Amino acid sequence: MYILVTFLILNALAGILTVNWLWKKLERIRDVQEDRDSLFPAFRRLDAGQWRKWHFYPLACTIMLPKLIIAFSLVGVATVCSKIFLMGRDKTQPIQGVRKFIILNIYWLISRIIVLVTF
């Protein structure tokens, strides 16, 4: 029981610290500067002025850390699968045939799982 409570508290603290750190890093994007944004209208964030810091806290305190752990572990699974299927291959030649098909499908599947699980 104490381990679960400790994990939940650490998860909430990590989420809060991450949101605060990213909020500071994204200050350049959040601040609307018309002189800059008029030069690059295709890259302008129209919703950046409506962002509120407290909107990010509920999900960051509850599920952000498990989602990151799941995403990085799935990337690790994709890496291990790729290494297995590429063993014994001549590295000077391009990937062809069944190996290419399998690796493309592994990447496709893992990327879809990451999107579904971490959305």
C-alpha positions in Angstrom: 0.0 0.0 0.0 2.8 2.4 0.9 4.6 1.7 -2.3 1.5 2.6 -4.4 1.0 5.8 -2.5 4.7 6.7 -2.9 4.5 6.0 -6.6 1.4 8.2 -7.0 3.0 11.0 -5.1 6.2 10.7 -7.1 4.1 10.6 -10.3 2.3 13.8 -9.4 5.5 15.6 -8.4 7.2 14.5 -11.6 4.2 15.7 -13.7 4.1 19.1 -11.9 7.8 19.6 -12.3 7.7 18.6 -16.0 4.8 21.0 -16.7 6.6 23.8 -15.0 9.8 23.1 -16.9 8.1 22.9 -20.2 6.0 26.0 -19.5 9.2 28.0 -19.1 10.7 26.4 -22.2 7.7 27.2 -24.4 7.5 30.9 -23.4 8.7 32.0 -26.9 5.8 30.0 -28.5 3.2 31.1 -25.9 3.9 34.8 -26.2 2.2 36.2 -29.3 4.5 38.5 -31.2 2.8 40.0 -34.2 6.0 41.1 -35.9 7.4 37.6 -35.8 4.2 35.8 -36.6 3.3 38.0 -39.6 6.6 36.9 -41.3 5.7 33.2 -40.9 1.9 32.9 -41.0 2.0 29.1 -41.8 3.8 28.4 -38.5 1.8 30.6 -36.3 0.0 29.1 -33.3 -3.4 30.6 -33.2 -4.3 28.9 -29.9 -1.1 29.8 -28.0 -2.7 32.9 -26.4 -5.4 30.7 -24.9 -3.1 28.3 -23.1 -3.5 28.2 -19.3 -0.9 26.5 -17.1 -3.5 25.0 -14.8 -5.2 23.2 -17.8 -2.1 20.9 -18.0 -1.9 19.9 -14.4 -4.7 17.3 -14.1 -3.4 14.9 -16.7 0.3 15.6 -15.9 -0.3 14.7 -12.2 -2.2 11.5 -13.0 -1.1 9.7 -16.2 1.8 11.5 -17.8 4.6 9.4 -16.2 3.0 6.0 -17.0 2.4 7.1 -20.6 6.0 8.1 -21.0 7.2 4.8 -19.6 4.9 2.9 -21.9 6.0 4.9 -25.0 9.7 4.5 -24.3 9.4 0.8 -23.6 7.6 0.3 -26.9 10.4 2.2 -28.7 12.8 -0.2 -26.9 10.7 -3.2 -28.1 10.8 -1.9 -31.7 14.6 -1.4 -31.4 15.1 -5.0 -30.1 12.9 -6.4 -32.9 14.8 -4.5 -35.5 18.1 -5.7 -34.2 16.9 -9.3 -34.2 15.6 -9.1 -37.8 18.8 -7.3 -39.0 21.3 -9.8 -37.6 23.5 -11.4 -40.2 22.8 -8.7 -42.8 25.5 -7.1 -45.0 25.5 -3.5 -43.7 26.8 -2.2 -47.0 23.6 -3.3 -48.9 20.2 -1.7 -48.5 17.5 -3.6 -46.6 15.3 -5.5 -49.1 12.8 -8.3 -49.3 11.2 -9.9 -46.3 13.4 -8.0 -43.8 12.2 -4.7 -45.1 8.6 -5.8 -45.0 8.8 -7.1 -41.5 10.7 -4.0 -40.1 8.3 -1.6 -41.8 5.3 -3.4 -40.3 6.9 -3.5 -36.9 7.5 0.3 -37.0 3.9 0.8 -38.3 2.4 -1.4 -35.5 4.5 0.1 -32.7 3.8 3.7 -33.8 0.1 3.0 -33.9 0.2 1.4 -30.4 2.1 4.4 -29.1 -0.5 6.8 -30.5 -3.4 4.8 -29.1 -1.9 4.2 -25.6 -0.4 7.6 -25.0 -3.1 9.8 -26.6 
